[in-house]
Amino acid sequence: MTKKRKQKLIELGPEVLATALLELAVYSEAAAEVVERLSATPDENYTRIRERLSALQGLEHYYSWREIIDFSRELGLLLQDIRASVPEPTIGLSFVALFFEADASIFEHCDDSSGYVGDVFQEEAKDLFVYYGSQCADKQQVAELILQLSLQDDYGVRNILIDCAGEVLPKPVMYEMIASLQQIVKEQTESHDKRHFLYMIESLARQLKDASLFEKTRTATWGTLSAPAYLDIAEVYLESGDIDTALEWLDKVDEKESMHSSKRDELLLAAYKKQGDSQKTEAMLLKLFRSFRSLDALQDLLDVIGQDKREAVIAKETVEILASDRFQESDAYFLALIGAADTAEEYLLKHADQIDGSYYGELLHIAEALEKTDRPLALSLIYRSLLLSILERGYAKAYSHGVRYLKKLDSLAMQITDWKNIPSHQAVKEQIKERHGRKRSFWSKYQGEV
């Protein structure tokens, strides 16, 4: 479609297109900038962009959270303008640097609690820096610019330039940067400042896959290391290909530390795979699958043990799931996805009192998977918990969803003849009216839509 439209526009001729673009520029600031860029000389474009970048340093208007999307889009368009107008990498790089140097003015004049403006720096500005930096012949100059910008990072957006240094610089230049930073660290008297520069060395060491340097730097940063540090060091050793040392660091992480067990297990799995240890790989894949049952985790396991084991694995895991005293939304979803609707319903009925409507994302996924399986009782348990969660919280913004759930429950109740061991819809509905009858906005919406 795009190619056809482009060809049709080409066939219209330059005069028709020029007229249309000028007419569009009257109503669109973005179109006006395109016209200005296309009709200007390179020097005029450079001057225009410098003026736009300079204007960022002198912002006066404060952009509220309501305006932040438009402001972030405006910043993104400026970066696009630079890329379209500046073919010379050295000049382009200097313009991107000016953009980063405007971070203080930008963040002091906007409410970026949503992170939209931060994303412009971390993604679009970073990509443009890499675009120009990778083309620059003088890599030493690029390195100096990265250091110059990164030495002061009051708003936390310039560190991305250190993190992408490996995309634009050769290894020898990166080691020269590390040497410069190590000298700066020696000159620091404040621990906060010292850590800032040590983090920069860590990032460069990681990109260089210099695990020994990373370990030494992390130790210098904190002195006494904790589980997160063990994991980070192990990961860098693993990336560098030193599997034995990686495993030594992973052994330092206590298996009982549930907060870090997931990453530890993932790194152990990667190490076992690189070692070619099929027995340990299989055991770890099974452990990861049981910690969070999903189709992807099942497939990862079957890729190692064989697709012919699928039914046996599912049968064994089904028994494990039903035997558990704890309800897991992920297990219910897994049962629904593998087509075990009867088992999923049995599992939901067993744990009816544990279904928490505040996990609405997960529960809606389960409901969606069960919708075509003719399981009105199981669906009623899900929609009932969703409705009760909304009403108990008095979350007025979600009342329209609650009304939809109640209507769904009304419909499902007509299909259910045996409520097993749970209260009927009518009984629960009467309790809801008694407890939440004063939520007039909810009931008015419901009565208006029934």
N, C-alpha and C positions, 0 to 999 in steps of 0.2 A: 504493500500500500504506500509506504513512504517513498519508494523508488518511483512509483507511478506518479505520485504527486510532484516529486522533484522534477521529473521529465516534463510534466504539464506546465510547471512554472517556468522552466527553461524555454519552452516553446512560446511562452507569452512575450519574451523579449525583454531587454534591459530597461527600456523606457517605462513599460507597464509596471515592472517590478519596482523600479526606483520611485515611481509615483505612489504606489501602494505602501512602500516602506515609509515614505515621508508622511503620508496620511496617518499611518499607524503611530508614528513618532509623536504626533500631536496628543494622543491619548495615553501613551505608555512611556514612562521614564526609561524603562529598560530598552525599548525600541529606539528611543531618542539617543541613548548612549551607543547603540549599535551603529546608527547612522553617523554619529559624530566620529566613531572609531574608523569606520570604513572610508569616510571622506577626508580624514586627516592624514598628514604626513607622519612618518615615524617619530620625528622630533616633537611634533604637536601632540601625538599620543603619549609620549613619555612625559611631557609637561603636564598634560591633563591628568595622568595617573598619579604623578607626584602631588598634584594639588588635592586629589581625592584622598591620598594617604595622609597628607598633612592635615586635612580636615578632620581625620580621625583623632589626631592629637588634641584638637581643640573643640571636642564635642561639648555642646551646651544642653541639648535636649536629653532628658532622662527617659529611657525606654522601659515602661512597666512590663509586667509579665504578660499583659494583653498584647503588647506590641512586639514581644521578643521574637516571634517567628518571622515577622516581616523584617526586623532588624537583622536577624541572622541570615535571612535570604539576601538582604542588601549587601552584607559582608561577603557572602558567597559569590554574588554577581561581580563584586569588585575583583576578587581573585580570578574569576573567569575572564574578566576584562584584561587583566594583566597577561594571562596566558595567551589570549587572542591577539594582543597588541605588541607583545615584546618577544621577538624571536631570539635576541641575544641573551644567552644564559647568564652572563655575568651581571648584566643590568637587571634581568628578571629576578635573579637571586637577591640583589640589593633591594628590590621592591618588596619581595616577600619578607626580608629582614625588617623593613620599615613597618610592615603590617604587624609582625610580632612585637616590635618596639612600641606599638600603640596599645598593647594589652591593658596597661593601667588605665588609660583614658576610656577604653571600651568597657571594661568591667565596672568601672566606677560610675558609669552612666547607663547601666542597665540592670534589671533584675533577671539574672540568669539562673535562677533556682531550678529551672527545667533543664539546663545544660545545653540548650541549642547553640549558644554562642561558643561555649567551650568546645563543642563538637566541630565547629567551623575551623578552629585552630588545630584541634587534634587530628582532623581528617583532611579537609580541603587545603588548608594552608600547609600542612605537612606534606601532602601529595605534591603540591606545587613546588615546595622546596626541593623535594627529591627529583622532580622533573628537571628543574634547572641545575641542581647540584650534580646530577649524574652526567650532565653535558659539559660542565666546566672542566677545562683542561688543567687549571691550576688547583689541584686538590688541597694543597696547603692553605690556599686562601679560603676554600670552603670550610676546612677544619677550624681555622681561626675564627671564621664567622660563627660557626656552631658554638665554639667556646665563648665567644664574646656575648652571644645572646643567652647562653645557658647559665653563665656564672651568676646571674641574678634572675630568679624566677618567682617573683612574689605572688603570681596568680596561678602558678602550677600548669601553665600551658606550653612553656618553652622546653620543658624536659623531653618533649616528643622529638626534638631535634637531635638530642643525644641518642635517643632510642632508635632513630633511623639512620644514624651515622654509617652503619655497615652497608646501607644501600647506596651510598654515594662515595665512600672513601675506601682506598686500599688499606690492607692490614698495617703496613709500616707507618702510614700517617695516623692511624688510630692508636698505635702504640706510642707515637709521639704525643698525642693528646693525653694519653694516660700519664706519661711522664710529667707533662705540664700540670695536670691535676694533682698528682702526688706531691709535687712541690708546693702547690697552693694549700693542700691539706696540712703540710708541715708548718705553714705560716699562720694557720687559724688558731685562735685562742678560745672561741666559743664552740661548744660541742655541737650545737645545732648547725652552724655553718660547716663544720667539719663533716658532719653526716651528709649534708647536701652534696658535697663534692665527692664523698665516698660512694654515694648512690650513683653518681655519674660514672665513676670508675667501674662499678659493678655492671652497669648497663653495657659499657664498652667491652668489658671482659666477657660478658655473656655472648655478645654478638661475635666476638672473636673465638668463642668456644674455648677460652682459656680458663679451664675449671680451677686450676691451682690459684691463679690470680683472683678469681671470683671468691674462692674460699678464704684467702688471706684478707681480702677487702671486707668481706662480710664479718669476719672475726674482728677486724680493726674497727668496724662500725659499731658493733654491739658488745664485744668482749665475750660475755657469756651467751652462748647460743641456745635457742629454743627449737621446738619441733618445726615451726615454719622455716627457720633457717636451715635446718637439716634437710628438709625437703627441697628447698631451692638449690642448695649446694649439690645434692644428689642429682637433681634434674640437669644441672649444667654438666656434671661429670658424665651423665648418660648421653647428653647431646654431643659431648666431645668424643664419645666412643669408649670411655674408660668405665666399663660396666662393673668391674670388681669394686672399684672405689665408690661408685654410685651405690652399690648394694651395702657397702660398709656404712655409709651415711644413712641409708634407709633403715638399717638395723638399729640405729640410735632412736628412732621414733617408736614410742610405746604403742603397741597394737591397740591398747585400751583407750587411747586418745581418740574418741569417736569424731571429734571435730576435724581431725587431720587424716582419718583412716581412708577416706575416699581417694585423696590425692596420693597417699602412700601406696595404696593398692594399684592405682593406675600406673604409677612409676615402676612398681615391681613387675607388673604385667609387661610393660615395655622392655624392661631389662631381661625378663625371661624369654621374650620373643627374640631379642637380639642374641641371646645366648643359644637359642635353638633348643631350649629345654621344654619339650612338649608336655611332659608330665606336670611341671610347675605352671606352665601356661594354662593348661586345662583346668587345674585346681583354682587358679586365680580368676579365670573367666567364669567358672561356676560360682565362686564367691561374689564376684561383682554382679552376676545375674541375680543371685538370691538377695543381694542388698537392695536391688531396684529392678524388679522384673519388667522387662519390656521386650518388644519384638526385635529391636536392634541388638539388645544384649543376648537374646536367645540365638539370633543369627550369628553373632560373633562366636558364641560357644559351639554352635553346630559346624561352623567353618573349620573348627579344629578337631572335634570328635566325630564328625560325619553327619550328613543330613539324614541318614537312616535312623539316627538316634532321636529324632524329633519327638515322636509319639511317646517314647519311653521317658524322655526328659519332662515333657508336659504332664504326663500321668503322675510322675513322682512329685513334681512341683505343685500340682493341684492338691495332692494329699497334704503337703506341707502348708499350703495356704489355708486350707480348711481347718487344719489342726491348730492354727495360731489363735491366740486369745486377743490379739491386737488387730484392729482394722487398718488396712493400708489402701488408700485410694488407688495407688499404682497397681496393686495386686488385683483389685476389682476390675480395673481398666484392662489389665493384661488378660484376664479370663474372658472378658467381653470380646477383645480383639481376636483371640484365637478361636472364637466361635463356641466357647463353652458357656452358653447363656444360662443353662440350668444351674451350673456350678456357680456362676456369677450371682445369680439370684439367691442361691442357698447361702453364699458368703455374705451378701448384703442383709439377708434376713437374720443370720446369726449375730451380726454386729449392728443391728438396727439402731441401738442406743448410742453407738459410737460414731455414727455418720455425722460429720460436722459441716453444716451448710456454709461456713465461712471459707471452706476450700471449694469455692464455686467453680473455678476453672477446671479443676480435676473432675469434679462431679458432673459437670456439663459434658465433658468428654465421655465419661462412662455412659451417661444417658444417651448421647448421640450414638454410641456403639450398640446400645441395647434397643434403640427405637424400632428397628425392623425385625426384632426377634419375638415379638408378641409376649412381652414380660411386663404387663401392667403393674403387677405388685412391686417388682423391683424398681420400676420407674417411679412409682408412687413414693417409695422410701426416699429416693433422691430428690424429687421435686418438693416433697414435704420438708426435708431438712433445709433446702434452699429458701423456701418461703419463711419458715420459722426463724432462720438466721436474719433475714431482712427485717421482719417484724420485731424480733427481740432487740435488735440494734436501733430500731426506729429510724432506719436509713431511708428518709423520704425520697432521696434521689433515685433509689432503686425500686420504689413502689410500683412503677410500671412493669418491672420484671416480676415482682411479687404477684401482681394481678395476673400476669401471664401464667405463672406457675400454679396459681389457685385454679384458674380455668382449666389448665391441663389436668390437675388433680380431679376436678369435677368430671372431666371426660374419662379419665382412667378408671374412676370408681365405678362407672357404669359397666366396665368390662370384668370387674373382679367379683367372684362369687364366694371365694374362700380367702379370708384375711389372715389365715394362719394364726400366728401368735401376736399379731400387732393390732393396735386399735384401728377401727374402720375410718374411712375418710369422713363420714358424717360425724363420728364422735370427736375426731380431731378438729373438724371445722367448728363445732360448737364450742370447744375449748378455746380455739383461736378467737372467736367472737367475744367470748367472755373475758379473755385476757387483753385483747387488743381492739375491743369494740370502739374505743374512743379515738382511734387513729382514723379520723373522718376522711382525710384526703385519700387514704388507701381504699376505704370502702366505697367512697364516691366514684373512684376510678373503676373499681370492680363492678359496681352496680350499673355504671354507665356503659360497660362493655359486655355485660352478660346478655 
